[in-house]
Amino acid sequence: MEILLSSTLLVALAEIGDKTMLLAIVLAVRFRQPLPIIAGIFVATILNHAAAAWAGAFVAGLLDGYWFRLAVALGFLAMAAWVLVPDKIDDDEGEGVSRHGAFLATTIAFFIAEMGDKTQIATVALGAQYQAVGIVTAGTTLGMMIANVPAVFLGDRITRVVPMQAVRIGAAIVFAGLGLAGLAMLLG
């Protein structure tokens, strides 16, 4: 339960204000079809985060030991700093796929946008830390849905209600807490 909860919380917080959340808002405004957009976000996230969690668990299995656990803890601390930097969506993100409908456009755009994104890197780190691919994938996907479903339904109104800087600080605190807990376990 701890793995599911921490994976969900970490990604939900990191996703708020992230480029994929901005993409969800853009797609919601463009297509005005919330259900296909939500389905596309879900499919893209499952595929992307399952691969990321598996990669983290695979690498952890190869490199288990003090130095790897140190790298994971330092990775969480780096994520704490990275999440404080606001994202902006590229102007051409998602162009060229809209002719195939809201679901396919969302699936392709989200999968690509998530490559190398904070939440994908966090999923790799969570997969490495917990080595529970299914539970990490379920948690990170749930976190993505918690953050993005309201963005789809509320569109651009959400950006006027949620203070993004405060959310980024909250996410940074969660990442830093995981990093410091990992360091404490190594030292204690």
N, C-alpha and C positions, 0 to 999 in steps of 0.2 A: 504494500500500500504506500510505503514511503517513496518508492521509486516512481510510482504513478503520480503521486501528489507533487513531488519536487519537479518532475519533468513537466507536468502541466503548468504549474505556477511559474517556473522559470521561463518557459516559452511564451506563455500568455503575457507576462510582463515585458519580455524582450520584444515581442511583436508589436506592441502598441507604439505607433509612430514610425514603425519600420517601413521600408519601401514596399513590402508586399501588402501591408495594410493600406498604404496609399494606392497601390494597384487595385485592391479590392474596391476602394472608393471610386476610382476612375472607371472600373468595369461596371459598377452599379449605376453610375451616372450615365455611362454610354449605352448599356444594354437594357437597363430597367427590367431585368429578369432575375430576381434574387435566387430562386431555387437552382437554376442551372449554374449560376456563378458559385453558389455555396457548394454544389456537388463537384464542380471543377476544382475548387480550393481543397476539398477533402481528398479527392483522387490524387492531385499533384502532391499534397503533403504526405499522404501515406507512402507513395512511391519514393519521394525524395528522402523523407525521414527514416524509412525502413533501411534504405541503402546507407544513410549516414550513421544510424545506430549500429548497423552491422559492421561498418568500417571501423567505428570506434571500438566495438567489442573485439573484432578481429585483431586490430593492432594491439589492444591491451593484452590479449592472449599471447601475443608474440613478445611483448616487451614488459611483462609483469615484473614488478620490482620497485625498489625505492625510487629510482630515477624517473620511471614512468609515472608513478603516483605524484612525484614532485612536478613533472611537466603538466599533468592534468590540473593540479591545484593552481599552478601559475597560469595555466590557460583560462581558468575561471576568473582569476584576478585580471587578466588581460581583457576578458569579455566584460568585466565590470567597467573598465575604462572605455571600451569600444561602444557599449550601449549608451553612453552619455553623448556620443556624437550623433546628431540628428541625420536621418536619411532623407534623401530626396529622390523622387522617381525620375528616371530618364525620360526625356520628352518622347522618345520613339519606342518606349517599352510597350510590348504587346501589339505593335502595328503589324499588319500583314496577316494576322491570324483571325481578325474579326469577321472575315467573310465566311468562316466556318461555324459561326454561332457562338453564343455565350458560353456554353459548357466547354467546347474544345478550345476556344480562345483563352478562357480562364485557366484550364488545365495546362496548356502549353506555356502561357505567360507566367503562371505561378511556379511551375517546375523550373523554368529558366531563371526567374528572378530569385528563387530560393538558393540557387547554386552559389556557394561561398558566402551566403548571408549569415548574419549573427545567429539566427535560430537554427540554421543547418550546422554551423560550427558547434553551437551549444549541444545539439543532438549527438554529434560525434563525441563530444566530451562526456555527455551523460552515458552514451553507449560504452565508452571506455571505462567510466567509473563503475557502473552497475553491471555491465556485461549481461544485460537482460533486454535483448533486442525488441521483443514483442511488447513488453511493458513500457519501455522507453518510447517506442514508436507510438503506442496508444496514448501515452501521456503528452508527448510533444504535439501530436495531431490534435488532441483535445485542447491543448493550449492555443494552437493556431486557430481552431474553430471558435473558442471563447473570445479571442481577440477580433477575428475577422467577420464573424456572422453579424454582430452589431454594426460593423463598418459597412457591410453590404446593405443592410436594411436602413441605416441612418444616413448613408452617403456622406456628403460633405458636412452635414450638421454636426457629426461627431467631433470634427476637428475644432469646432467652436466651444464644445462642452468639456472635453477632456484636456487638462493642462499637460501637454506632452513632456515638458521639462520635469515636472513632478513624477510622472510615470517612469521616465528614463532614470531618474535618481533612485526610485524604488527598485527598478530592475537591477541597477548597478549594485545596490545594497545586497540583493539576493545573490547575485553572482559573486560579489566579494565575500559574503558569508560562506558560500560553498568553498571558495578558494582558501579562505582562512581556516575553515574546518578541516580541509584536506591537509594543510600545512601543520595544523595542530596534531592531527593523527600521526603524521610523520615524525614530529618532534616529541610526541608524548608517548 
